[in-house]
Amino acid sequence: MLDLKFIRENAGAVKHAIKVKGINLDLDELLALDHELLGVKQRVEAMQAERNANAKAVPKATPAERPALIVKGKELGEEIKALEPALRAHEEQLRQLLLRVPNIPLDSVPVGADDSENVELRREGTLPDFAFTPLDHVELLERQGWSDPERVAQVSGSRSYLLKGEAVLLEMAVQMFALDFLTARGFTPLSTSALVRPEAFVGSGHFPGGEDQVYKIEGDELMLAGTAEVPVNSLYAGEQLPLAALPITYAAISAAFRSEAGSAGRDVRGLIRVHEFRKVEQYVLCRADEAEALEWFDKILKNAEELLTALELPYRVVQNCTGDMGAGKVLMYDLESWVPSENLYRETHSCSYLGDWQARRTGLRYRDEDGKLTYAYTLNNTGIATPRILVPLLENHQQADGTIRVPPALRAYLGGKEVLGKAVR
């Protein structure tokens, strides 16, 4: 959400953001409603002032004047009461439009319609040069007896998964490594529920617009979040934090659920796109200072890059264009890890800076150096998401006999093992 005064004074910039981000919103409709609402408010305020003046005049009036003043006061009260429903309706209508107003991207963000127009910034790591024909992750899991896609599909339907044996230990090892890695860098570990109220999705910016991606609990207001960002972003909703409390940095782990609406036919095989997964999320609350926020952006991006480097995974850094960054983002980079079986990079991390767009939605403020209440800035980035990260991990570290070489960074979490699995080819 943007400040309404800012929108009024910068309508051209906001209209440009709406256009380049592909948001379905008529800003002129919003501004017209805002103008109309101001008129109603001014009318109500004028009548309230008149009613107050009338009430003060009653005790001073003569007995002959007093009945007329009392009647006038009642009439003013009834007129004000009659306007209140329209006032509330206008306010809610304006609020719903404000929730759709996108953030203003930085000037450095490339303009584009979708992910095909994202810009590659650099590549890191060396692509594997196999002296054998590599298998994809599905074949590797099946040959090792670490999965059972047919049985789990009978139980849980499509886009479900089941891991067994050492694959489970590998998944847990990756999560614990990510938590330890981020904790060592000052992030507070946080385990949170994926069950949240609808207003948390509004606070994070996933609603309105992303309702079809969310699983709802029938007979209950609770819904299942697709990232820990959703509940963590609302932890301090409506609060006024002291300056000394900032920055707040979390390494938040939770289950995550996504309906994957609109993804029919895409990545139906394997672990890339599943309905349920686990994710360690980096989340930052900091002062409303763009220089500081961009420093945090670089830090959480570096954390993710160092995690991938420690896992010995080749990756590339991509800057998201305006049409692929979401309504609330000021700046967004994706990290994409190399998947040998597809001969391409696949997104495994998304790093985002949102300014005060989320804090305005949740009402989270802090007192700055001058004691002024100010909306905080928020940022987030993936730490690790499983099982997706297992795709490049298994494929890049497979050996000729079908076993999996364990990167040194994970060996302590796997009892010192250097290799997982048995020879299967």
C-alpha positions in Angstrom: 0.0 0.0 0.0 1.2 3.5 -0.8 0.5 6.7 1.1 -2.6 8.3 -0.3 -1.0 11.8 -0.2 1.9 10.4 -2.2 -0.5 8.9 -4.8 -2.2 12.3 -5.2 1.0 14.1 -5.7 2.7 11.5 -7.9 -0.2 10.2 -10.0 2.0 10.0 -13.1 4.6 7.8 -11.5 2.0 5.5 -10.0 0.2 5.2 -13.3 3.5 4.2 -14.9 4.1 1.5 -12.2 0.5 0.2 -12.8 1.3 0.0 -16.5 4.7 -1.7 -16.4 3.7 -4.1 -13.7 0.6 -5.1 -15.6 -1.8 -4.3 -12.7 -5.5 -4.2 -13.5 -6.4 -0.9 -11.8 -7.8 2.5 -13.0 -6.0 5.1 -10.9 -8.4 7.8 -12.1 -11.3 5.9 -10.6 -9.4 5.8 -7.3 -8.6 9.5 -7.4 -12.2 10.4 -8.2 -13.4 8.3 -5.3 -10.8 10.0 -3.1 -12.1 13.4 -4.1 -15.7 12.4 -3.6 -14.9 11.0 -0.1 -13.1 14.2 0.9 -16.3 16.1 0.0 -18.4 13.8 2.1 -16.0 14.0 5.0 -16.0 17.8 4.8 -19.8 17.9 4.8 -19.9 15.6 7.8 -17.3 17.7 9.6 -19.2 20.9 8.9 -22.4 19.5 10.2 -20.6 18.2 13.3 -19.1 21.6 13.9 -22.6 23.2 13.5 -24.1 20.6 15.9 -21.4 21.4 18.5 -22.0 25.1 18.2 -25.8 24.5 18.4 -25.3 22.4 21.6 -23.2 25.1 23.2 -25.9 27.7 22.4 -28.7 25.7 24.1 -27.8 26.5 27.7 -27.4 30.2 26.9 -30.6 30.4 24.9 -33.9 31.9 26.2 -36.7 29.6 27.1 -38.4 30.7 23.8 -35.3 29.9 21.7 -34.3 26.6 23.3 -36.9 24.3 21.7 -35.9 25.3 18.2 -32.2 24.7 19.0 -33.0 21.3 20.4 -34.9 20.3 17.3 -32.1 21.6 15.1 -29.6 19.6 17.1 -31.6 16.4 16.6 -32.0 17.1 12.9 -28.3 17.6 12.5 -27.6 14.4 14.3 -30.0 12.5 12.1 -28.4 14.0 9.0 -24.9 13.0 10.2 -26.1 9.5 11.0 -27.7 9.2 7.6 -24.4 10.0 5.9 -22.4 7.5 8.0 -23.2 4.4 5.9 -22.3 6.1 2.7 -19.1 7.4 4.3 -18.1 3.9 5.5 -18.9 2.4 2.1 -16.8 5.0 0.4 -13.9 4.4 2.8 -14.0 0.6 2.3 -14.2 1.0 -1.5 -11.2 3.4 -1.5 -9.3 0.9 0.8 -9.9 -1.9 -1.6 -8.6 0.2 -4.5 -5.6 1.3 -2.4 -4.7 -2.3 -1.7 -4.2 -2.9 -5.5 -1.9 0.1 -6.0 1.6 -1.3 -6.8 4.9 0.0 -5.4 7.2 2.1 -7.5 10.1 0.0 -8.9 13.6 1.5 -8.8 14.7 3.2 -12.0 17.3 0.4 -12.5 14.5 -2.3 -12.9 14.2 -3.4 -16.5 10.7 -2.9 -18.0 9.2 -6.2 -19.3 6.0 -8.2 -19.5 7.1 -11.5 -17.9 10.0 -13.7 -16.9 11.2 -14.0 -20.5 12.3 -10.4 -20.2 14.3 -10.8 -17.0 17.9 -9.8 -17.2 20.8 -12.2 -16.4 23.4 -10.4 -14.3 26.1 -13.0 -13.8 26.8 -16.8 -13.5 28.6 -18.4 -10.7 30.1 -21.9 -10.4 31.3 -24.5 -12.9 28.7 -26.6 -14.7 29.3 -30.4 -14.3 31.1 -32.2 -17.1 29.9 -35.7 -16.7 31.9 -38.6 -18.3 28.6 -40.6 -18.3 25.0 -40.1 -19.2 23.5 -38.4 -16.2 20.1 -39.3 -14.8 17.4 -36.8 -13.8 16.4 -36.5 -10.1 13.3 -38.7 -10.6 15.3 -41.6 -11.9 17.9 -41.2 -9.3 15.3 -41.3 -6.5 13.5 -44.3 -8.0 16.7 -46.3 -8.6 17.8 -45.7 -5.0 14.4 -46.6 -3.6 14.1 -43.1 -2.1 10.6 -42.3 -3.6 7.3 -44.0 -4.4 5.4 -41.6 -6.7 2.6 -44.1 -7.6 1.7 -44.9 -4.0 1.8 -41.3 -2.8 -0.3 -40.2 -5.8 -3.0 -42.6 -4.7 -2.9 -41.1 -1.3 -2.4 -37.4 -2.0 -3.0 -36.8 -5.7 -0.9 -35.0 -8.2 2.0 -32.7 -7.3 2.6 -34.6 -4.1 5.8 -36.3 -3.2 7.2 -38.9 -0.8 10.9 -39.3 0.2 12.4 -42.3 1.9 15.6 -43.4 3.5 18.7 -41.3 2.9 16.7 -38.8 0.8 14.8 -37.7 3.9 18.1 -37.3 5.8 19.5 -35.2 3.0 16.4 -33.0 3.0 16.7 -32.5 6.8 20.4 -31.9 6.5 19.9 -29.1 4.0 17.3 -27.4 6.2 19.5 -27.6 9.3 22.5 -26.4 7.4 20.5 -23.3 6.2 19.2 -22.6 9.7 22.7 -22.9 11.2 24.2 -20.8 8.4 21.7 -17.9 8.9 21.8 -18.1 12.7 25.6 -17.7 12.6 25.0 -14.5 10.6 22.8 -13.0 13.3 19.3 -14.2 12.1 17.0 -15.4 14.8 15.6 -18.9 14.1 11.8 -18.9 14.0 9.4 -21.8 13.5 5.9 -20.7 12.6 2.5 -22.1 11.7 1.4 -22.0 8.0 -2.2 -21.5 9.2 -3.0 -17.8 9.1 -6.0 -15.5 8.9 -7.0 -13.8 5.6 -5.7 -10.4 6.9 -2.2 -11.8 7.0 -2.3 -12.4 3.3 -3.6 -8.8 2.8 -0.7 -7.6 5.0 1.9 -9.4 2.9 0.3 -8.3 -0.4 -0.7 -11.8 -1.6 -4.3 -10.6 -1.3 -6.1 -9.2 -3.2 -5.1 -11.0 -6.4 -3.6 -14.2 -5.2 -6.6 -15.9 -3.7 -6.6 -18.8 -6.2 -3.1 -19.8 -5.1 -4.2 -20.4 -1.5 -5.7 -23.4 0.2 -8.7 -22.5 2.5 -9.8 -24.5 5.5 -13.5 -25.2 5.0 -15.7 -24.1 7.9 -12.8 -21.9 9.3 -11.4 -18.5 8.5 -7.8 -19.9 8.5 -5.8 -20.5 5.3 -2.5 -22.2 4.4 0.4 -19.8 3.6 2.8 -20.5 0.8 5.7 -18.9 2.6 6.7 -18.0 6.2 6.8 -14.4 4.9 3.0 -14.3 5.3 2.7 -15.0 9.1 6.0 -13.3 10.0 5.1 -10.1 8.2 2.0 -9.8 10.5 3.7 -10.6 13.8 4.0 -6.9 14.7 0.8 -5.7 13.0 -0.5 -2.5 14.5 2.5 -2.2 16.8 4.8 0.8 17.5 8.3 -0.4 17.9 11.1 1.5 19.5 14.0 2.4 17.2 16.3 0.2 19.2 14.3 -2.9 18.3 15.3 -2.5 14.6 16.6 -4.2 12.6 14.7 -7.5 13.2 16.0 -10.4 11.2 14.5 -13.9 11.2 15.4 -17.2 9.7 11.8 -18.5 9.6 11.0 -22.2 8.9 7.5 -23.4 8.1 5.5 -25.8 6.0 4.3 -24.1 2.8 1.3 -24.8 0.6 0.5 -23.6 -2.9 -2.4 -24.7 -5.1 -0.3 -23.9 -8.3 -3.4 -22.6 -10.0 -2.5 -21.7 -13.6 0.3 -24.2 -13.7 -1.6 -27.1 -15.4 0.8 -29.2 -17.4 4.0 -27.6 -16.1 6.5 -29.5 -14.0 4.0 -32.3 -13.2 6.8 -34.8 -12.7 9.2 -34.7 -9.9 10.0 -32.2 -7.1 10.2 -28.8 -8.9 6.5 -27.8 -8.4 4.7 -29.5 -5.5 1.7 -28.4 -3.5 3.4 -28.8 -0.1 7.0 -28.1 0.8 9.2 -26.7 3.6 11.0 -23.5 3.4 13.6 -21.5 5.4 12.9 -17.8 4.7 15.1 -14.8 5.4 13.0 -11.9 6.7 14.2 -8.4 7.6 12.5 -5.4 9.2 14.6 -2.2 9.1 14.4 1.5 9.4 12.8 3.6 6.6 16.1 4.3 5.0 16.6 3.2 1.4 20.4 3.1 1.7 20.1 0.8 4.7 17.4 -1.3 3.0 19.6 -1.8 -0.1 22.5 -2.9 2.2 20.2 -5.5 3.6 19.1 -6.6 0.1 22.8 -7.2 -0.7 23.2 -9.1 2.6 20.3 -11.5 2.2 21.2 -12.0 -1.5 24.8 -12.8 -0.5 23.6 -15.2 2.2 21.6 -17.2 -0.4 24.6 -17.2 -2.9 26.9 -18.4 -0.2 24.5 -21.2 0.7 24.4 -22.3 -3.0 28.2 -22.1 -3.2 28.6 -24.2 0.0 26.3 -26.8 -1.6 28.6 -26.6 -4.7 25.7 -25.8 -7.0 26.2 -23.6 -10.2 23.8 -20.8 -10.3 23.0 -17.5 -12.0 21.7 -14.2 -10.7 18.7 -12.7 -12.6 17.1 -9.3 -12.1 13.4 -9.5 -12.4 11.7 -7.2 -14.8 8.6 -5.1 -13.9 6.1 -7.7 -15.1 7.7 -10.5 -13.1 8.3 -8.8 -9.7 4.9 -8.6 -8.1 2.9 -5.5 -7.1 4.7 -4.7 -3.9 8.4 -5.1 -4.9 10.7 -2.2 -5.4 13.6 -4.5 -6.4 13.7 -8.2 -7.0 16.4 -10.7 -8.0 16.1 -14.4 -8.5 18.8 -17.0 -8.0 18.5 -19.9 -10.4 20.3 -23.2 -9.9 21.6 -25.4 -12.7 19.5 -28.5 -13.5 21.6 -30.8 -15.7 18.7 -32.9 -17.0 16.9 -29.8 -18.3 20.1 -28.1 -19.4 18.9 -24.9 -17.9 18.8 -22.9 -14.7 15.7 -23.1 -12.5 14.6 -20.6 -9.8 15.4 -21.6 -6.3 15.6 -18.3 -4.5 13.7 -14.9 -4.8 15.2 -11.8 -3.1 12.8 -8.9 -2.6 12.8 -5.3 -1.2 9.4 -3.8 -0.6 10.0 -0.4 1.1 7.1 0.4 3.5 4.5 -1.2 1.2 3.8 -4.1 3.6 4.2 -2.2 6.8 1.5 0.3 5.7 -0.8 -2.7 5.1 -0.2 -4.1 8.6 0.1 -0.8 10.4 3.6 -1.5 11.7 5.5 1.6 12.7 8.5 2.6 14.8 9.6 5.8 16.4 12.5 7.4 14.6 15.4 9.5 16.0 13.0 12.5 16.3 10.2 10.4 18.0 8.1 10.5 14.8 6.1 7.4 14.0 7.3 6.0 10.7 6.4 2.9 8.7 9.2 0.3 8.7 10.8 -1.2 5.5 10.6 -5.0 4.8 12.8 -7.4 2.8 12.8 -11.2 2.3 14.7 -13.9 0.5 14.6 -17.6 0.4 17.1 -19.4 2.6 16.4 -22.9 1.3 13.2 -24.5 0.0 12.9 -28.3 0.0 12.3 -30.5 -1.8 13.0 -28.2 -4.8 16.7 -27.7 -3.9 17.1 -31.5 -4.0 16.6 -31.4 -7.7 19.9 -29.6 -8.5 21.6 -31.1 -5.5 20.9 -34.7 -6.6 21.6 -34.1 -10.3 24.8 -32.1 -10.0 26.3 -34.4 -7.4 25.4 -37.8 -9.0 28.2 -40.2 -9.7 28.7 -42.7 -12.5 27.3 -45.6 -10.4 24.2 -43.6 -9.4 25.4 -42.7 -5.9 25.3 -39.1 -4.7 28.4 -37.3 -3.5 27.7 -35.3 -0.4 29.1 -31.7 -0.4 31.5 -31.2 2.6 29.1 -28.5 4.1 26.4 -31.2 4.6 28.5 -34.1 5.9 28.3 -33.1 9.6 24.5 -33.4 9.3 24.7 -36.8 7.7 27.0 -38.6 10.2 30.1 -37.8 8.2 28.9 -39.6 5.1 30.7 -38.6 1.9 28.4 -40.6 -0.4 24.7 -41.5 -0.2 23.0 -44.4 -1.8 24.3 -47.6 -3.4 25.6 -48.4 -6.8 22.6 -48.8 -9.1 24.1 -48.6 -12.6 
